[in-house]
Amino acid sequence: MGRDSSKVRSDEGPSGRSDAASQAEHGCSHNPAPQAVDQVRRARPIIFSGASIRALLAGRKTQTRRLRGLKLFNVDPGAWYDVHEVCPGSWQFRWNGTGQVPEGLPVNGKGLALAIRCPYGKPGDRLRVKEAMHQEFTTSDKDTPNGCLAIYSADDEVVMRDGKPAEYEWERTSLSPICMPRWASRLWPEVTEVRVQRVQDISEDDAIAEGCNAPLLAKLIKSLAAKADPLPMYCDDGCSWCGCWQCAKKHKEFENIDGGWPSEEDGPRWCEDCGKLLDFTLTDEGCQAEWETEPLPIRTPDEAWVMRRAIGADGYPMLGESSGDFTSFPGLKGKVARQCYCTLWDSHHAKPKPVYGRVNGKRVIQSYVSYPWEDIHEEREHRGLPWRVFGNCWIWAITYKLDSKEARP
């Protein structure tokens, strides 16, 4: 099957340079159409995961953040300042002339201003959500001669076409969102606001609007936390040890030390001899203290295990998997959502992704790139090739509303 024929406007101009690099030095380069001309706004395709589709349908997700079109500015994110909107959907960046020189900019271009249009439109435009589909066999629907219905994978709803169940007409049993045809799109949200910001600038309210919450965070780190191996905790005179044989040998009266079961603590506990993670629960105050710091990437099984205890994902003391909110400290909801977004962002963007190029007419991997949450900018090596890391990058923050699933532009 071919790709969808409705394509987003390219970021490259006739000269092959990026849209940002070809803009005028001040303000926007495009002139607004005359008021008398009736502009026809076309919907921009945008891909959403199954979890995002379910959150959007439930009304919990009204924002999305995307990297597209900002590659020039993310070569050195800290080298840009005075970022502001110059016209609806278009933003201006000013370069401070330091750091790594982006391709196409003069070395002595300090103060150079570049403007770029958001590839997802401006307020009033619509987005066309693309999502995964799969086939389901049926023998009772006369509108599907081949016996296969098209089903939305996010919620197992039947795809409709011209008011009738749609026939699944592709060879593969499942269809990637990128290949979804225009007629199959059921969600057409309207853009209400477009902003440019660094990824760490997301607020607690914005994180909630992204559909992030404690159950989602617990799900994101569940597999990593399962790799942790917390040991029974033994306590004596305010000190904590585990039950490994090295510690038992060191503490000769080990059998007389109280413990060997999860103890309620005001903070995470590790063995004071070997440093291994101990089995503990957190008090309400201990849970609250865990959220006093800024969000940090969760990289180790121990960190994931402690985080699940901090949100009560295992049943104590504050949050059950199904409740979706804190009962003892409702004010922590935004902090948890922000940590959830940090973890969600890194799950998509912290891993190295290949950058392709052509050598002797063949498409080959030339390097790798990643855009993690952390504010780090360095070059590493992955599989023998350069791996460029651009942390805390610039992103588009798009707010939208969904009036009706059937609302089409």
C-alpha positions as CSV (number, residue, x, y, z in Angstrom):
1,M,0.0,0.0,0.0
2,G,1.2,3.5,-0.8
3,R,1.7,6.3,1.7
4,D,-1.0,8.8,2.3
5,S,-1.2,11.4,-0.4
6,S,-1.8,14.3,2.0
7,K,1.7,15.4,3.0
8,V,2.9,18.0,5.5
9,R,4.6,21.0,4.0
10,S,8.3,20.3,3.8
11,D,10.8,22.3,6.0
12,E,13.0,22.8,3.0
13,G,12.7,25.6,0.5
14,P,13.4,25.6,-3.2
15,S,17.1,26.1,-2.5
16,G,17.3,23.0,-0.4
17,R,18.1,24.9,2.8
18,S,15.9,24.5,5.9
19,D,12.9,26.7,6.2
20,A,14.5,28.4,9.3
21,A,17.8,29.2,7.5
22,S,16.0,30.7,4.5
23,Q,13.8,33.1,6.6
24,A,14.5,36.8,6.7
25,E,16.7,38.2,9.4
26,H,13.8,39.8,11.2
27,G,10.3,38.5,11.6
28,C,8.4,36.2,9.3
29,S,9.2,36.0,5.6
30,H,5.8,34.9,4.5
31,N,3.1,37.5,3.8
32,P,-0.4,36.9,5.2
33,A,-3.0,36.2,2.5
34,P,-5.5,39.0,1.9
35,Q,-8.5,39.0,4.2
36,A,-10.9,38.6,1.2
37,V,-9.3,35.3,0.2
38,D,-11.1,32.3,1.8
39,Q,-8.2,30.2,3.0
40,V,-8.7,26.4,3.0
41,R,-6.9,25.0,6.0
42,R,-5.7,21.4,5.4
43,A,-5.3,19.0,8.3
44,R,-1.7,18.1,9.2
45,P,-1.1,14.4,9.8
46,I,0.3,13.5,13.2
47,I,1.0,10.1,14.7
48,F,-0.2,9.1,18.1
49,S,0.5,5.9,20.1
50,G,-2.3,3.7,21.4
51,A,-1.9,5.0,24.9
52,S,-2.2,8.6,23.6
53,I,-5.3,7.7,21.6
54,R,-7.0,6.3,24.7
55,A,-6.0,9.4,26.7
56,L,-7.3,11.7,24.0
57,L,-10.6,9.9,23.7
58,A,-11.0,10.0,27.5
59,G,-10.4,13.8,27.5
60,R,-7.1,13.5,29.6
61,K,-4.7,14.5,26.8
62,T,-5.0,18.0,25.3
63,Q,-1.3,18.7,24.5
64,T,1.5,17.1,22.6
65,R,5.2,17.9,22.2
66,R,7.2,17.3,19.0
67,L,10.7,17.7,17.7
68,R,10.0,18.0,14.0
69,G,11.6,21.0,12.2
70,L,13.8,22.2,15.0
71,K,17.0,20.3,14.1
72,L,18.9,23.5,13.3
73,F,18.2,24.9,16.7
74,N,19.0,21.7,18.6
75,V,22.6,21.5,17.4
76,D,23.3,23.7,20.4
77,P,20.0,24.5,22.2
78,G,21.7,26.9,24.7
79,A,23.0,29.2,21.9
80,W,19.6,30.6,21.1
81,Y,17.8,33.4,23.1
82,D,15.0,36.0,22.7
83,V,12.7,33.3,21.4
84,H,9.2,34.7,20.8
85,E,6.2,34.4,18.5
86,V,6.3,36.8,15.6
87,C,3.0,35.8,14.0
88,P,0.5,32.9,14.6
89,G,2.3,29.6,14.3
90,S,5.7,31.2,13.6
91,W,8.5,31.8,16.1
92,Q,11.8,33.7,16.0
93,F,15.1,32.5,17.5
94,R,18.2,34.7,17.9
95,W,21.7,33.2,17.9
96,N,24.2,34.4,20.5
97,G,27.2,33.6,18.2
98,T,28.8,31.1,20.6
99,G,28.9,27.3,20.8
100,Q,28.7,25.0,17.8
101,V,27.9,26.8,14.6
102,P,24.8,25.3,12.9
103,E,25.2,24.4,9.3
104,G,24.3,27.3,7.0
105,L,24.9,30.1,9.5
106,P,27.8,32.5,9.3
107,V,30.5,32.1,12.0
108,N,30.3,35.8,12.9
109,G,26.5,35.7,12.9
110,K,25.9,36.9,16.5
111,G,22.5,38.4,16.9
112,L,21.2,36.7,13.7
113,A,17.4,36.2,13.9
114,L,15.7,33.2,12.3
115,A,12.0,32.5,12.1
116,I,10.4,29.2,11.6
117,R,6.8,28.0,11.0
118,C,5.4,25.2,13.1
119,P,4.9,22.1,10.8
120,Y,1.7,21.3,12.7
121,G,0.0,24.5,11.8
122,K,-1.3,27.5,13.8
123,P,-4.3,28.1,16.0
124,G,-7.5,27.3,14.0
125,D,-5.8,24.6,11.9
126,R,-6.7,20.9,12.3
127,L,-4.6,17.8,13.0
128,R,-5.4,14.5,11.4
129,V,-4.5,11.8,13.9
130,K,-2.9,8.7,12.4
131,E,-3.1,5.5,14.5
132,A,-2.4,1.8,14.2
133,M,-5.0,-0.6,12.8
134,H,-5.3,-4.4,12.5
135,Q,-7.6,-7.0,10.9
136,E,-10.3,-9.0,12.5
137,F,-12.0,-12.0,10.8
138,T,-15.7,-12.0,10.5
139,T,-18.3,-14.1,8.6
140,S,-21.5,-12.1,9.3
141,D,-20.8,-8.7,7.7
142,K,-22.0,-8.6,4.1
143,D,-19.9,-5.3,3.5
144,T,-16.6,-7.2,3.9
145,P,-16.4,-9.7,1.1
146,N,-13.0,-10.9,2.1
147,G,-14.2,-11.6,5.7
148,C,-11.9,-9.1,7.4
149,L,-12.9,-6.0,9.3
150,A,-10.5,-3.0,9.9
151,I,-10.1,-2.4,13.6
152,Y,-8.5,0.5,15.5
153,S,-5.8,-1.1,17.7
154,A,-6.0,1.5,20.5
155,D,-9.5,0.5,21.6
156,D,-10.7,-2.3,19.2
157,E,-13.3,-0.1,17.7
158,V,-14.4,-0.9,14.1
159,V,-13.2,1.4,11.4
160,M,-16.1,3.0,9.5
161,R,-16.1,4.1,5.9
162,D,-19.1,5.9,4.3
163,G,-21.2,4.9,7.3
164,K,-20.4,1.2,7.0
165,P,-17.8,-1.1,8.6
166,A,-14.6,-0.8,6.6
167,E,-13.0,-3.8,4.9
168,Y,-9.4,-4.6,5.8
169,E,-7.6,-4.5,2.4
170,W,-3.9,-4.8,3.2
171,E,-1.7,-7.9,3.1
172,R,-0.2,-7.5,6.5
173,T,-2.3,-8.4,9.6
174,S,-1.6,-5.0,11.2
175,L,-1.0,-1.5,9.7
176,S,1.5,1.0,11.0
177,P,0.1,4.5,11.8
178,I,2.3,6.0,9.2
179,C,0.4,4.1,6.5
180,M,-3.1,5.0,7.7
181,P,-5.2,6.4,4.8
182,R,-7.0,9.7,5.2
183,W,-10.5,8.2,5.1
184,A,-9.7,6.0,8.1
185,S,-8.8,8.9,10.4
186,R,-11.5,9.3,13.1
187,L,-9.9,12.1,15.2
188,W,-9.5,15.6,13.9
189,P,-8.5,17.9,16.8
190,E,-8.3,21.7,16.3
191,V,-5.1,23.5,17.3
192,T,-5.7,26.2,19.9
193,E,-2.1,27.2,20.8
194,V,1.4,26.7,19.5
195,R,4.5,27.4,21.6
196,V,8.2,26.8,21.5
197,Q,10.1,25.8,24.6
198,R,12.8,23.6,26.0
199,V,11.6,20.1,27.0
200,Q,12.5,20.7,30.7
201,D,10.3,23.8,30.7
202,I,7.1,21.8,30.9
203,S,5.0,22.8,33.8
204,E,3.0,20.5,36.2
205,D,-0.3,21.6,34.6
206,D,1.2,20.9,31.1
207,A,2.4,17.5,32.2
208,I,-1.2,16.7,33.4
209,A,-2.5,18.0,30.0
210,E,-0.1,15.5,28.3
211,G,-2.1,12.7,29.9
212,C,0.6,11.8,32.4
213,N,-0.3,10.4,35.8
214,A,0.8,8.0,38.5
215,P,-0.6,4.8,36.9
216,L,1.2,5.6,33.6
217,L,4.5,6.2,35.5
218,A,4.1,2.9,37.4
219,K,3.5,1.1,34.1
220,L,6.5,2.8,32.4
221,I,8.9,1.6,35.1
222,K,7.3,-1.7,36.0
223,S,9.6,-3.9,33.9
224,L,12.7,-2.1,35.1
225,A,11.7,-2.3,38.7
226,A,11.1,-6.0,38.4
227,K,14.8,-6.5,37.9
228,A,15.5,-5.1,41.3
229,D,16.3,-7.5,44.2
230,P,15.5,-5.8,47.5
231,L,16.8,-7.8,50.5
232,P,15.2,-8.2,53.9
233,M,16.1,-5.4,56.2
234,Y,17.5,-5.9,59.7
235,C,17.8,-2.9,62.1
236,D,19.7,-2.2,65.3
237,D,20.4,1.1,67.0
238,G,19.2,3.0,63.9
239,C,21.5,1.1,61.5
240,S,20.3,-1.1,58.6
241,W,21.7,-4.2,57.2
242,C,20.7,-6.9,54.6
243,G,20.6,-10.6,55.1
244,C,23.5,-11.5,52.9
245,W,26.2,-13.9,54.3
246,Q,28.9,-11.2,54.3
247,C,26.8,-8.9,56.6
248,A,25.8,-11.9,58.7
249,K,29.4,-12.8,59.2
250,K,30.3,-9.2,60.1
251,H,27.5,-8.9,62.7
252,K,28.0,-12.0,64.8
253,E,24.7,-11.5,66.7
254,F,22.8,-11.1,63.5
255,E,20.0,-13.4,64.6
256,N,19.2,-11.1,67.5
257,I,18.8,-8.0,65.4
258,D,15.2,-7.0,64.9
259,G,13.9,-7.1,61.3
260,G,13.8,-9.4,58.3
261,W,10.5,-7.8,57.0
262,P,9.6,-4.6,55.2
263,S,9.9,-1.6,57.6
264,E,8.1,1.7,57.2
265,E,10.7,4.4,56.7
266,D,10.9,8.1,55.9
267,G,13.2,7.5,53.0
268,P,14.9,4.8,50.9
269,R,17.2,2.4,52.7
270,W,20.3,0.6,51.6
271,C,22.6,-1.8,53.5
272,E,25.2,0.3,55.4
273,D,27.8,-2.4,54.8
274,C,27.4,-3.6,51.2
275,G,25.1,-0.9,49.8
276,K,22.4,-3.3,48.5
277,L,18.8,-2.2,48.3
278,L,16.6,-3.1,51.3
279,D,12.9,-4.0,51.3
280,F,11.0,-1.1,52.9
281,T,7.8,0.9,52.7
282,L,7.5,4.6,52.9
283,T,5.4,6.7,55.3
284,D,3.2,9.5,53.9
285,E,5.9,12.0,54.8
286,G,8.5,9.8,53.1
287,C,6.6,9.7,49.9
288,Q,6.1,13.4,50.0
289,A,9.9,13.9,50.5
290,E,10.7,11.9,47.4
291,W,8.9,14.5,45.3
292,E,10.7,17.6,46.6
293,T,13.4,17.4,43.9
294,E,13.3,18.1,40.2
295,P,12.4,15.2,37.8
296,L,15.3,12.9,37.0
297,P,15.6,10.1,34.5
298,I,15.1,6.6,36.0
299,R,17.9,4.4,34.7
300,T,18.5,1.6,37.2
301,P,16.2,-1.1,38.6
302,D,16.8,0.2,42.2
303,E,15.7,3.7,41.1
304,A,12.6,2.3,39.5
305,W,11.7,0.1,42.5
306,V,12.1,3.1,44.9
307,M,9.9,5.2,42.6
308,R,7.1,2.6,42.5
309,R,7.2,2.6,46.3
310,A,7.1,6.5,46.3
311,I,3.9,6.5,44.2
312,G,2.3,3.6,46.1
313,A,2.1,1.5,43.0
314,D,2.4,-1.7,45.0
315,G,-0.6,-0.9,47.2
316,Y,0.9,1.2,50.0
317,P,0.5,3.7,51.4
318,M,-1.2,6.3,49.1
319,L,-2.0,5.1,45.6
320,G,-3.7,2.0,44.1
321,E,-3.2,1.1,40.4
322,S,-6.8,1.9,39.6
323,S,-7.4,5.1,41.5
324,G,-5.3,7.4,39.3
325,D,-4.8,10.1,42.0
326,F,-3.2,10.7,45.4
327,T,-5.5,10.4,48.4
328,S,-3.2,11.7,51.1
329,F,-1.4,14.5,49.1
330,P,-3.5,15.7,46.1
331,G,-0.9,18.5,45.6
332,L,1.6,15.9,44.5
333,K,-0.4,15.1,41.4
334,G,1.4,17.6,39.2
335,K,4.9,16.6,40.5
336,V,4.2,13.0,39.7
337,A,2.8,13.9,36.2
338,R,6.0,15.9,35.5
339,Q,8.2,12.9,36.6
340,C,6.0,10.7,34.4
341,Y,6.6,13.0,31.4
342,C,10.3,13.0,32.0
343,T,10.3,9.1,32.0
344,L,8.0,9.0,29.0
345,W,10.1,11.4,27.0
346,D,13.3,9.4,27.7
347,S,11.6,6.2,26.7
348,H,11.2,7.7,23.2
349,H,14.1,10.0,22.7
350,A,17.0,9.0,25.0
351,K,18.1,5.9,23.0
352,P,20.3,6.4,20.0
353,K,18.5,6.6,16.7
354,P,20.2,6.1,13.3
355,V,20.9,9.0,10.9
356,Y,21.0,7.8,7.4
357,G,22.9,9.0,4.4
358,R,23.9,7.8,0.9
359,V,27.3,6.4,0.1
360,N,27.9,5.3,-3.5
361,G,24.1,5.3,-4.1
362,K,23.4,3.1,-1.1
363,R,21.5,4.1,2.0
364,V,23.7,3.5,5.1
365,I,23.8,4.6,8.7
366,Q,26.3,7.4,9.1
367,S,25.7,8.3,12.8
368,Y,23.3,8.2,15.7
369,V,21.4,10.9,17.6
370,S,19.3,11.2,20.7
371,Y,17.5,14.0,22.6
372,P,17.3,13.0,26.3
373,W,15.6,15.0,29.1
374,E,18.9,15.8,30.8
375,D,20.7,19.0,29.9
376,I,23.8,17.4,28.3
377,H,25.4,18.0,25.0
378,E,28.2,15.6,24.0
379,E,29.4,13.1,21.4
380,R,29.6,9.5,22.3
381,E,30.1,6.3,20.3
382,H,27.6,3.6,19.4
383,R,28.3,0.6,17.3
384,G,31.5,2.2,16.1
385,L,29.8,5.3,14.8
386,P,29.4,8.8,16.3
387,W,26.5,9.3,18.6
388,R,25.5,12.9,19.2
389,V,23.5,13.7,22.3
390,F,21.4,16.9,22.4
391,G,19.7,17.1,25.8
392,N,17.0,19.5,26.9
393,C,16.2,20.3,23.3
394,W,13.7,22.8,21.8
395,I,10.3,21.3,21.0
396,W,6.9,22.4,19.7
397,A,4.2,22.4,22.5
398,I,0.9,22.1,20.8
399,T,-2.5,22.5,22.6
400,Y,-5.6,21.2,20.9
401,K,-9.2,20.5,21.5
402,L,-11.4,17.7,20.2
403,D,-15.0,18.8,19.7
404,S,-16.2,15.7,17.9
405,K,-14.7,12.6,16.5
406,E,-16.5,13.2,13.3
407,A,-15.4,16.9,12.9
408,R,-13.5,17.1,9.7
409,P,-12.0,20.3,8.0
